Amino acid sequence: MLKFTEDHEWLRVEGDVATVGITEHASVQLGDLVFVELPEVGAKFAKGDEAATVESVKAASEIYAPAAGEVTEINDQIAADPALVNREPLAGGWFFKLKLDDLSALDALMDEDAYKAMVG
């Protein structure tokens, strides 16, 4: 299942674990990424907490936790090669995996069609 937030994060949910990244729209708006700061494995977030930071040639931006949960894995590849997020925003450019506290929180997020309508 693929879900989206109004802050341009995506979640690919498998069981109670969500892989989190930013959308292609967000990566284009940010421009070429030059730095990514990821959360620690084991970090716990409430929905909307700042979970990661990206810096591009244009600006710095926060990545927010799309739901409450605990970080179980981070993508070290994007820390070493931030441009991977620009090249593969919905695949290899994921940020972290989050063990979700409450799967019903996903009901408040958008599906792909709703997200596409939002970004025009």
N, C-alpha and C positions, 0 to 999 in steps of 0.2 A: 504494500500500500504506500502510495506517495502522497504526501501532504505538504502544504505551503503556508507560510505566515505572511502577514502584511509587511514584515520587516525583511522580506525576500530570502528567508531561510527555507530550505526544503528538508523534509524528513522521509527517509525510506524505512518503513517499519516492518520488522520481522519479529513476530512474537511480541515480547515486551521490550525490545531494544530498537532504538531509532538511530540510524546513521544520519548525521546532520551536516549540511553544507549550505552554500549560498547559491542562488539561482544564476542562470546565465545572464539574465537581465541585470542582476546586481553586479556581476563581475564585469560586464560591459560598462556600467555606470561608473564603477570604481576606476577602471583603467588597469594598466599593468601592475599587478601586485609585486611588491618588493620585500615585504616582511609579513610574517604570520606569527602571532603569539597564541599558543594553544593552552587549554586548561590542563591541570594535573589530573592524572587518572585517580579516581576516588573522590574528586571534587563533587559536591552536591549543589544543585541549583534549583531555585524556584523558577517558575515560568516568568520570562522577561528579564532574568538576571543577565548581566554581561558575562559571557562565557569565553569569548576569544576576541582578539583584535587583529585587524588587517591594516596594513599600510600600503598605499599605492602611490604612483607618481602624482596623483591628484590630491589624495586626502587619506586620513586615518578614519577607520570606522569600527564600531563594535559589532560583534556577532552575539546575538541574544539566545538564551536557552528557550527553545520553542515550547517546552513543557518541563515540568518538575522531574528531576531524576538525578542519577549518579553517573558520572563519566566512567566508562569501562575500558575505553580504548581511544587513543589519539592517532592522527595520521601524521607521523613524523616526516613523511615524504614532502608534505607541503611546507613544513618548517624549513627543510633543506632547499626546496624548489617552489617558492610561492607562486610562480607563474603556472604551475600545474593547475591551480584553481581556475585561472583564465582559460587554459587549454581544455580542461575536462571538468567543468563545474558540477555536472550531475553524475560524475563517475569517480575517477581517481582523485579529484580535488575535494573530497569530503574532509570535514574538520575533526569530528569526534563521534563516538558512539555513546548513547545515553540510555541507561536502563531506566525505563519510565516508571514513575511512581503510580500513575493512574492512567490507564489506557483510555478512559472516557474523556480525558483532556483533548484527545485527538479530534473529537467531534466538533470542537470550536475552530478547527483549522480548515483551510480551503483545499479543495481538490484541484487538479491541474486546470480544468476548464475555468473555475472561478478565479484562479490566480491569473491566467492568461487574460481574462476579461478585466481584471484590476489593472494590469500593466498596459493594457491597450494593444 
